[in-house]
Amino acid sequence: MKKEIGELRGALMDITGVLNRPQPDAALIAAAGIDLDRALFPLLVRIERLGPIGIVELAELVGRDHSTVSRQIAKLESLGLVSRCPSPQDGRVKAAIITEQGRVMTDALDSARQKIIEKMLSDWKKEDVRELARLLRHFADDALAWVGTL
């Protein structure tokens, strides 16, 4: 199993490297036909998926400083893509929530992402894609559970 874990670690490092490059983000934004700063779209997508969400929690999820994320949320708010509301967990804390205009943008990103991934997997068997999705979800759930214990 040591060899397999090494191969898994290498694959995860390769995937992380791809995801951290600016070119895939720029290509996704272009394919979606939207005009949005590359640094803002990961925040917008997470707010759409997880919102309402507090700034500190969002900053932790994206690996950025909360003061940076707060400024970026203010920018998204000025663009009409998110708004702030009292947090459901603590009304004294402001949380970010997607607006209808923001949802239109995340829908365009989702559609572009779907097309890009379909093209990448076009020569895969449907069963292999299904199995990859199942195993990645299982691995992600275990990773999230482990992080929750730290």
MDTraj code that builds the backbone (N, CA, C; nanometers):
import mdtraj as md
import numpy as np

residues = "MET LYS LYS GLU ILE GLY GLU LEU ARG GLY ALA LEU MET ASP ILE THR GLY VAL LEU ASN ARG PRO GLN PRO ASP ALA ALA LEU ILE ALA ALA ALA GLY ILE ASP LEU ASP ARG ALA LEU PHE PRO LEU LEU VAL ARG ILE GLU ARG LEU GLY PRO ILE GLY ILE VAL GLU LEU ALA GLU LEU VAL GLY ARG ASP HIS SER THR VAL SER ARG GLN ILE ALA LYS LEU GLU SER LEU GLY LEU VAL SER ARG CYS PRO SER PRO GLN ASP GLY ARG VAL LYS ALA ALA ILE ILE THR GLU GLN GLY ARG VAL MET THR ASP ALA LEU ASP SER ALA ARG GLN LYS ILE ILE GLU LYS MET LEU SER ASP TRP LYS LYS GLU ASP VAL ARG GLU LEU ALA ARG LEU LEU ARG HIS PHE ALA ASP ASP ALA LEU ALA TRP VAL GLY THR LEU".split()
xyz = np.array([
    [0.0821, -0.1200, 0.0000],
    [0.0000, 0.0000, 0.0000],
    [0.0865, 0.1265, 0.0000],
    [0.2120, 0.1152, 0.0420],
    [0.3011, 0.2304, 0.0434],
    [0.3182, 0.2866, -0.0978],
    [0.3353, 0.1985, -0.1966],
    [0.3516, 0.2412, -0.3362],
    [0.2262, 0.3133, -0.3855],
    [0.1093, 0.2577, -0.3549],
    [-0.0170, 0.3171, -0.4001],
    [-0.0394, 0.4547, -0.3374],
    [-0.0048, 0.4686, -0.2090],
    [-0.0211, 0.5984, -0.1432],
    [0.0757, 0.6997, -0.2034],
    [0.1952, 0.6554, -0.2369],
    [0.2891, 0.7442, -0.3054],
    [0.2362, 0.7896, -0.4401],
    [0.1748, 0.6977, -0.5146],
    [0.1155, 0.7332, -0.6438],
    [-0.0027, 0.8275, -0.6254],
    [-0.0833, 0.8025, -0.5236],
    [-0.1963, 0.8903, -0.4939],
    [-0.1465, 1.0297, -0.4575],
    [-0.0465, 1.0359, -0.3710],
    [0.0102, 1.1644, -0.3305],
    [0.0631, 1.2398, -0.4531],
    [0.1324, 1.1706, -0.5429],
    [0.1826, 1.2344, -0.6645],
    [0.0707, 1.2880, -0.7515],
    [-0.0348, 1.2087, -0.7673],
    [-0.1495, 1.2539, -0.8478],
    [-0.2158, 1.3753, -0.7839],
    [-0.2313, 1.3739, -0.6521],
    [-0.2924, 1.4880, -0.5828],
    [-0.2063, 1.6130, -0.5959],
    [-0.0754, 1.5959, -0.5900],
    [0.0137, 1.7108, -0.6081],
    [0.0021, 1.7667, -0.7497],
    [-0.0096, 1.6774, -0.8493],
    [-0.0270, 1.7229, -0.9878],
    [-0.1587, 1.7984, -1.0043],
    [-0.2660, 1.7437, -0.9482],
    [-0.3977, 1.8089, -0.9585],
    [-0.3950, 1.9442, -0.8873],
    [-0.3377, 1.9479, -0.7676],
    [-0.3273, 2.0736, -0.6936],
    [-0.2467, 2.1754, -0.7732],
    [-0.1394, 2.1290, -0.8357],
    [-0.0582, 2.2184, -0.9187],
    [-0.1373, 2.2773, -1.0343],
    [-0.2183, 2.1952, -1.0988],
    [-0.3032, 2.2437, -1.2079],
    [-0.4040, 2.3451, -1.1551],
    [-0.4686, 2.3133, -1.0441],
    [-0.5718, 2.4010, -0.9893],
    [-0.5160, 2.5333, -0.9378],
    [-0.3898, 2.5347, -0.8989],
    [-0.3295, 2.6568, -0.8459],
    [-0.2684, 2.7459, -0.9532],
    [-0.2653, 2.6989, -1.0765],
    [-0.2123, 2.7805, -1.1852],
    [-0.3159, 2.8837, -1.2274],
    [-0.2708, 2.9993, -1.2729],
    [-0.3668, 3.1014, -1.3166],
    [-0.4355, 3.0682, -1.4489],
    [-0.3700, 2.9922, -1.5369],
    [-0.4245, 2.9677, -1.6701],
    [-0.5592, 2.8941, -1.6681],
    [-0.5771, 2.7878, -1.5863],
    [-0.7089, 2.7220, -1.5859],
    [-0.8222, 2.8143, -1.5393],
    [-0.7940, 2.8985, -1.4403],
    [-0.8958, 2.9936, -1.3948],
    [-0.9313, 3.0910, -1.5063],
    [-0.8292, 3.1429, -1.5721],
    [-0.8525, 3.2377, -1.6817],
    [-0.9303, 3.1710, -1.7944],
    [-0.8965, 3.0452, -1.8256],
    [-0.9672, 2.9725, -1.9318],
    [-1.1126, 2.9480, -1.8936],
    [-1.1373, 2.9146, -1.7680],
    [-1.2745, 2.8920, -1.7214],
    [-1.3561, 3.0204, -1.7290],
    [-1.2981, 3.1296, -1.6844],
    [-1.3679, 3.2590, -1.6897],
    [-1.3993, 3.2965, -1.8346],
    [-1.3030, 3.2755, -1.9230],
    [-1.3257, 3.3059, -2.0654],
    [-1.4337, 3.2156, -2.1238],
    [-1.4287, 3.0855, -2.0921],
    [-1.5289, 2.9915, -2.1442],
    [-1.6685, 3.0243, -2.0926],
    [-1.6755, 3.0782, -1.9712],
    [-1.8045, 3.1157, -1.9132],
    [-1.8564, 3.2468, -1.9718],
    [-1.7675, 3.3209, -2.0372],
    [-1.8078, 3.4483, -2.0972],
    [-1.8403, 3.5547, -1.9942],
    [-1.7687, 3.5513, -1.8821],
    [-1.7949, 3.6489, -1.7763],
    [-1.6745, 3.7402, -1.7589],
    [-1.6977, 3.8514, -1.6942],
    [-1.5912, 3.9468, -1.6645],
    [-1.5792, 3.9540, -1.5130],
    [-1.4805, 3.8816, -1.4596],
    [-1.4611, 3.8775, -1.3149],
    [-1.3145, 3.8522, -1.2855],
    [-1.2623, 3.9255, -1.1899],
    [-1.1239, 3.9063, -1.1474],
    [-1.1043, 3.7611, -1.1038],
    [-0.9957, 3.7019, -1.1489],
    [-0.9635, 3.5625, -1.1205],
    [-0.9605, 3.5324, -0.9706],
    [-0.9203, 3.6280, -0.8893],
    [-0.9119, 3.6067, -0.7448],
    [-1.0499, 3.6016, -0.6794],
    [-1.1503, 3.6539, -0.7470],
    [-1.2836, 3.6634, -0.6871],
    [-1.3718, 3.5430, -0.7147],
    [-1.3510, 3.4747, -0.8270],
    [-1.4472, 3.3719, -0.8637],
    [-1.4481, 3.2515, -0.7691],
    [-1.3337, 3.2083, -0.7113],
    [-1.3440, 3.0967, -0.6146],
    [-1.4278, 3.1341, -0.4921],
    [-1.4207, 3.2600, -0.4525],
    [-1.5021, 3.3060, -0.3394],
    [-1.6499, 3.3053, -0.3768],
    [-1.6789, 3.3578, -0.4950],
    [-1.8179, 3.3637, -0.5410],
    [-1.8788, 3.2239, -0.5472],
    [-1.8048, 3.1282, -0.6015],
    [-1.8556, 2.9913, -0.6141],
    [-1.8803, 2.9301, -0.4764],
    [-1.7870, 2.9498, -0.3833],
    [-1.8067, 2.8924, -0.2494],
    [-1.9236, 2.9581, -0.1765],
    [-1.9410, 3.0879, -0.1958],
    [-2.0557, 3.1554, -0.1338],
    [-2.1850, 3.0986, -0.1909],
    [-2.1878, 3.0758, -0.3212],
    [-2.3080, 3.0187, -0.3827],
    [-2.3358, 2.8792, -0.3272],
    [-2.2311, 2.7980, -0.3115],
    [-2.2484, 2.6599, -0.2657],
    [-2.2776, 2.6496, -0.1161],
    [-2.2130, 2.7363, -0.0366],
    [-2.2147, 2.7184, 0.1089],
    [-2.2865, 2.8293, 0.1850],
    [-2.3229, 2.9361, 0.1163],
    [-2.3772, 3.0533, 0.1845],
    [-2.5147, 3.0332, 0.2442],
    [-2.5492, 3.1184, 0.3377],
    [-2.4656, 3.2275, 0.3867],
    [-2.3455, 3.1737, 0.4653],
    [-2.2317, 3.2384, 0.4447],
    [-2.1072, 3.1933, 0.5062],
    [-2.0301, 3.3136, 0.5591],
    [-1.9751, 3.2976, 0.6782],
    [-1.8958, 3.4032, 0.7403],
    [-1.7610, 3.4203, 0.6725],
    [-1.7058, 3.5384, 0.6873],
    [-1.5785, 3.5726, 0.6236],
    [-1.4651, 3.4848, 0.6756],
    [-1.4583, 3.4619, 0.8054],
    [-1.3500, 3.3826, 0.8635],
    [-1.3551, 3.2391, 0.8101],
    [-1.4739, 3.1804, 0.8073],
    [-1.4880, 3.0444, 0.7556],
    [-1.4507, 3.0387, 0.6075],
    [-1.4962, 3.1365, 0.5309],
    [-1.4642, 3.1417, 0.3887],
    [-1.3138, 3.1562, 0.3673],
    [-1.2504, 3.2430, 0.4451],
    [-1.1052, 3.2630, 0.4339],
    [-1.0312, 3.1326, 0.4617],
    [-1.0762, 3.0592, 0.5613],
    [-1.0132, 2.9313, 0.5941],
    [-1.0275, 2.8316, 0.4787],
    [-1.1448, 2.8284, 0.4175],
    [-1.1697, 2.7352, 0.3076],
    [-1.0836, 2.7637, 0.1848],
    [-1.0558, 2.8909, 0.1596],
    [-0.9780, 2.9260, 0.0410],
    [-0.8303, 2.9490, 0.0722],
    [-0.7932, 2.9367, 0.1998],
    [-0.6529, 2.9507, 0.2374],
    [-0.5996, 3.0920, 0.2234],
    [-0.6854, 3.1896, 0.2552],
    [-0.6440, 3.3297, 0.2476],
    [-0.6675, 3.3954, 0.3832],
    [-0.6022, 3.5074, 0.4044],
    [-0.6192, 3.5866, 0.5255],
    [-0.7606, 3.6460, 0.5273],
    [-0.8222, 3.6498, 0.6460],
    [-0.9615, 3.6967, 0.6521],
    [-0.9752, 3.8443, 0.6144],
    [-0.8714, 3.9244, 0.6374],
    [-0.8817, 4.0659, 0.5986],
    [-0.8800, 4.0797, 0.4456],
    [-0.8023, 3.9940, 0.3791],
    [-0.8009, 3.9932, 0.2325],
    [-0.9371, 3.9504, 0.1793],
    [-0.9916, 3.8443, 0.2366],
    [-1.1226, 3.7943, 0.1927],
    [-1.2302, 3.8988, 0.2193],
    [-1.2208, 3.9692, 0.3298],
    [-1.3188, 4.0733, 0.3602],
    [-1.3182, 4.1813, 0.2524],
    [-1.1995, 4.2227, 0.2095],
    [-1.1901, 4.3227, 0.1010],
    [-1.2458, 4.2666, -0.0298],
    [-1.2177, 4.1389, -0.0566],
    [-1.2667, 4.0780, -0.1803],
    [-1.4191, 4.0623, -0.1768],
    [-1.4747, 4.0322, -0.0606],
    [-1.6208, 4.0236, -0.0474],
    [-1.6819, 4.1616, -0.0698],
    [-1.6171, 4.2651, -0.0188],
    [-1.6659, 4.4019, -0.0423],
    [-1.6679, 4.4322, -0.1923],
    [-1.5672, 4.3856, -0.2646],
    [-1.5631, 4.4045, -0.4095],
    [-1.6787, 4.3297, -0.4768],
    [-1.6995, 4.2026, -0.4371],
    [-1.8117, 4.1246, -0.4923],
    [-1.9452, 4.1923, -0.4614],
    [-1.9543, 4.2494, -0.3423],
    [-2.0771, 4.3199, -0.3027],
    [-2.0966, 4.4445, -0.3894],
    [-1.9893, 4.5174, -0.4157],
    [-2.0000, 4.6383, -0.4988],
    [-2.0390, 4.6048, -0.6428],
    [-2.0063, 4.4822, -0.6854],
    [-2.0439, 4.4366, -0.8194],
    [-2.1862, 4.3798, -0.8235],
    [-2.2509, 4.3719, -0.7078],
    [-2.3874, 4.3207, -0.7016],
    [-2.3963, 4.1684, -0.7056],
    [-2.2845, 4.0999, -0.6807],
    [-2.2817, 3.9540, -0.6911],
    [-2.3095, 3.8842, -0.5590],
    [-2.2817, 3.9512, -0.4488],
    [-2.3128, 3.8983, -0.3162],
    [-2.3693, 4.0113, -0.2314],
    [-2.4338, 3.9728, -0.1257],
    [-2.4763, 4.0703, -0.0260],
    [-2.4390, 4.0140, 0.1105],
    [-2.4499, 4.0973, 0.2094],
    [-2.4183, 4.0530, 0.3451],
    [-2.5464, 4.0512, 0.4266],
    [-2.5534, 3.9534, 0.5150],
    [-2.6700, 3.9373, 0.6010],
    [-2.6207, 3.8887, 0.7363],
    [-2.7056, 3.8964, 0.8391],
    [-2.6643, 3.8400, 0.9680],
    [-2.6431, 3.6891, 0.9543],
    [-2.5392, 3.6397, 1.0182],
    [-2.5099, 3.4964, 1.0149],
    [-2.6208, 3.4192, 1.0852],
    [-2.6644, 3.3073, 1.0263],
    [-2.7659, 3.2250, 1.0926],
    [-2.7174, 3.1691, 1.2273],
    [-2.5843, 3.1488, 1.2407],
    [-2.5290, 3.0947, 1.3646],
    [-2.5094, 3.2018, 1.4717],
    [-2.4756, 3.3247, 1.4301],
    [-2.4480, 3.4327, 1.5238],
    [-2.4870, 3.5635, 1.4570],
    [-2.5996, 3.6177, 1.4951],
    [-2.6530, 3.7380, 1.4330],
    [-2.5634, 3.8594, 1.4412],
    [-2.4632, 3.8563, 1.5298],
    [-2.3698, 3.9689, 1.5405],
    [-2.2669, 3.9669, 1.4283],
    [-2.2526, 3.8511, 1.3627],
    [-2.1540, 3.8326, 1.2564],
    [-2.2233, 3.8472, 1.1214],
    [-2.1562, 3.9149, 1.0295],
    [-2.2091, 3.9281, 0.8938],
    [-2.1642, 3.8092, 0.8101],
    [-2.2547, 3.7578, 0.7300],
    [-2.2261, 3.6464, 0.6401],
    [-2.2502, 3.6931, 0.4964],
    [-2.1825, 3.6283, 0.4049],
    [-2.1998, 3.6592, 0.2629],
    [-2.2991, 3.5605, 0.2030],
    [-2.3850, 3.6130, 0.1167],
    [-2.4841, 3.5298, 0.0480],
    [-2.4905, 3.5740, -0.0984],
    [-2.5144, 3.4793, -0.1852],
    [-2.5180, 3.5059, -0.3294],
    [-2.6430, 3.5875, -0.3647],
    [-2.6295, 3.6761, -0.4628],
    [-2.7451, 3.7480, -0.5166],
    [-2.7901, 3.6760, -0.6438],
    [-2.9005, 3.7186, -0.6984],
    [-2.9473, 3.6591, -0.8237],
    [-2.8458, 3.6840, -0.9356],
    [-2.7893, 3.8022, -0.9400],
    [-2.6875, 3.8337, -1.0404],
    [-2.5637, 3.7444, -1.0211],
    [-2.5274, 3.7183, -0.8958],
    [-2.4157, 3.6282, -0.8672],
    [-2.4460, 3.4859, -0.9098],
    [-2.5702, 3.4443, -0.8900],
    [-2.6103, 3.3087, -0.9287],
    [-2.6050, 3.2910, -1.0813],
    [-2.6415, 3.3934, -1.1537],
    [-2.6312, 3.3878, -1.3007],
    [-2.4849, 3.3639, -1.3396],
    [-2.3945, 3.4318, -1.2702],
    [-2.2532, 3.4166, -1.3000],
    [-2.2023, 3.2765, -1.2615],
    [-2.2422, 3.2258, -1.1450],
    [-2.1964, 3.0920, -1.1058],
    [-2.2581, 2.9848, -1.1958],
    [-2.3788, 3.0082, -1.2438],
    [-2.4378, 2.9137, -1.3402],
    [-2.3551, 2.9089, -1.4685],
    [-2.3080, 3.0251, -1.5137],
    [-2.2243, 3.0295, -1.6338],
    [-2.0909, 2.9581, -1.6089],
    [-2.0338, 2.9768, -1.4915],
    [-1.9098, 2.9068, -1.4554],
    [-1.9317, 2.7560, -1.4494],
    [-2.0440, 2.7141, -1.3895],
    [-2.0751, 2.5706, -1.3806],
    [-2.0900, 2.5087, -1.5189],
    [-2.1567, 2.5788, -1.6083],
    [-2.1767, 2.5288, -1.7442],
    [-2.0427, 2.5159, -1.8171],
    [-1.9578, 2.6159, -1.8029],
    [-1.8256, 2.6112, -1.8668],
    [-1.7410, 2.4992, -1.8066],
    [-1.7446, 2.4852, -1.6748],
    [-1.6686, 2.3794, -1.6077],
    [-1.7163, 2.2420, -1.6547],
    [-1.8467, 2.2252, -1.6689],
    [-1.9040, 2.0989, -1.7172],
    [-1.8481, 2.0638, -1.8548],
    [-1.8467, 2.1613, -1.9446],
    [-1.7968, 2.1382, -2.0810],
    [-1.6482, 2.1041, -2.0808],
    [-1.5701, 2.1732, -2.0003],
    [-1.4258, 2.1481, -1.9930],
    [-1.3995, 2.0072, -1.9409],
    [-1.4672, 1.9684, -1.8348],
    [-1.4447, 1.8358, -1.7763],
    [-1.4965, 1.7269, -1.8693],
    [-1.6101, 1.7496, -1.9336],
    [-1.6607, 1.6515, -2.0309],
    [-1.5586, 1.6286, -2.1417],
    [-1.4950, 1.7360, -2.1872],
    [-1.3931, 1.7221, -2.2920],
    [-1.2732, 1.6435, -2.2397],
    [-1.2303, 1.6727, -2.1167],
    [-1.1173, 1.6008, -2.0584],
    [-1.1466, 1.4519, -2.0436],
    [-1.2708, 1.4173, -2.0151],
    [-1.3082, 1.2782, -1.9889],
    [-1.3772, 1.2123, -2.1085],
    [-1.3692, 1.2750, -2.2239],
    [-1.4455, 1.2271, -2.3394],
    [-1.4094, 1.0854, -2.3828],
    [-1.2876, 1.0423, -2.3585],
    [-1.2516, 0.9063, -2.3996],
    [-1.2547, 0.8066, -2.2835],
    [-1.3103, 0.8480, -2.1698],
    [-1.3255, 0.7591, -2.0548],
    [-1.4562, 0.6818, -2.0665],
    [-1.4585, 0.5640, -2.0100],
    [-1.5826, 0.4882, -1.9995],
    [-1.6683, 0.5514, -1.8894],
    [-1.7993, 0.5484, -1.9112],
    [-1.8917, 0.6068, -1.8143],
    [-1.8732, 0.5445, -1.6760],
    [-1.8507, 0.4133, -1.6709],
    [-1.8319, 0.3440, -1.5422],
    [-1.7064, 0.3951, -1.4714],
    [-1.6005, 0.4251, -1.5479],
    [-1.4772, 0.4764, -1.4881],
    [-1.4983, 0.6156, -1.4296],
    [-1.5736, 0.6994, -1.5006],
    [-1.6038, 0.8331, -1.4495],
    [-1.6870, 0.8217, -1.3218],
    [-1.7852, 0.7334, -1.3233],
    [-1.8701, 0.7116, -1.2053],
    [-1.7851, 0.6655, -1.0862],
    [-1.6931, 0.5729, -1.1108],
    [-1.6074, 0.5205, -1.0049],
    [-1.5103, 0.6276, -0.9536],
    [-1.4556, 0.7072, -1.0438],
    [-1.3682, 0.8167, -1.0031],
    [-1.4441, 0.9144, -0.9133],
    [-1.5638, 0.9506, -0.9532],
    [-1.6445, 1.0428, -0.8730],
    [-1.6745, 0.9844, -0.7354],
    [-1.7090, 0.8576, -0.7312],
    [-1.7404, 0.7919, -0.6033],
    [-1.6179, 0.7889, -0.5120],
    [-1.5040, 0.7499, -0.5671],
    [-1.3825, 0.7393, -0.4861],
    [-1.3305, 0.8760, -0.4420],
    [-1.3365, 0.9743, -0.5308],
    [-1.2929, 1.1088, -0.4920],
    [-1.3816, 1.1662, -0.3827],
    [-1.5125, 1.1437, -0.3934],
    [-1.6034, 1.1922, -0.2889],
    [-1.5712, 1.1265, -0.1551],
    [-1.5469, 0.9967, -0.1587],
    [-1.5130, 0.9229, -0.0371],
    [-1.3827, 0.9769, 0.0233],
    [-1.2821, 0.9982, -0.0614],
    [-1.1547, 1.0506, -0.0145],
    [-1.1720, 1.1922, 0.0415],
    [-1.2461, 1.2769, -0.0286],
    [-1.2689, 1.4146, 0.0165],
    [-1.3417, 1.4155, 0.1505],
    [-1.4418, 1.3297, 0.1663],
    [-1.5147, 1.3230, 0.2933],
    [-1.4229, 1.2816, 0.4077],
    [-1.3375, 1.1836, 0.3828],
    [-1.2428, 1.1408, 0.4861],
    [-1.1417, 1.2503, 0.5184],
    [-1.0959, 1.3230, 0.4147],
    [-1.0023, 1.4327, 0.4364],
    [-1.0676, 1.5432, 0.5176],
    [-1.1923, 1.5753, 0.4854],
    [-1.2638, 1.6789, 0.5630],
    [-1.2858, 1.6352, 0.7070],
    [-1.3171, 1.5088, 0.7273],
    [-1.3345, 1.4584, 0.8640],
    [-1.2036, 1.4661, 0.9410],
    [-1.0928, 1.4320, 0.8751],
    [-0.9623, 1.4381, 0.9412],
    [-0.9287, 1.5821, 0.9800],
    [-0.9488, 1.6775, 0.8878],
    [-0.9205, 1.8178, 0.9176],
    [-1.0052, 1.8645, 1.0349],
    [-1.1269, 1.8149, 1.0438],
    [-1.2149, 1.8524, 1.1547],
    [-1.1651, 1.8063, 1.2906],
    [-1.0737, 1.7120, 1.2926],
    [-1.0200, 1.6637, 1.4204],
    [-0.8978, 1.7419, 1.4656],
    [-0.8454, 1.8294, 1.3785],
    [-0.7216, 1.9030, 1.4119],
    [-0.7478, 2.0212, 1.5014],
])
top = md.Topology()
chain = top.add_chain()
for i, resn in enumerate(residues, 1):
    res = top.add_residue(resn, chain, resSeq=i)
    for name in ("N", "CA", "C"):
        top.add_atom(name, md.element.get_by_symbol(name[0]), res)
traj = md.Trajectory(xyz[None], top)
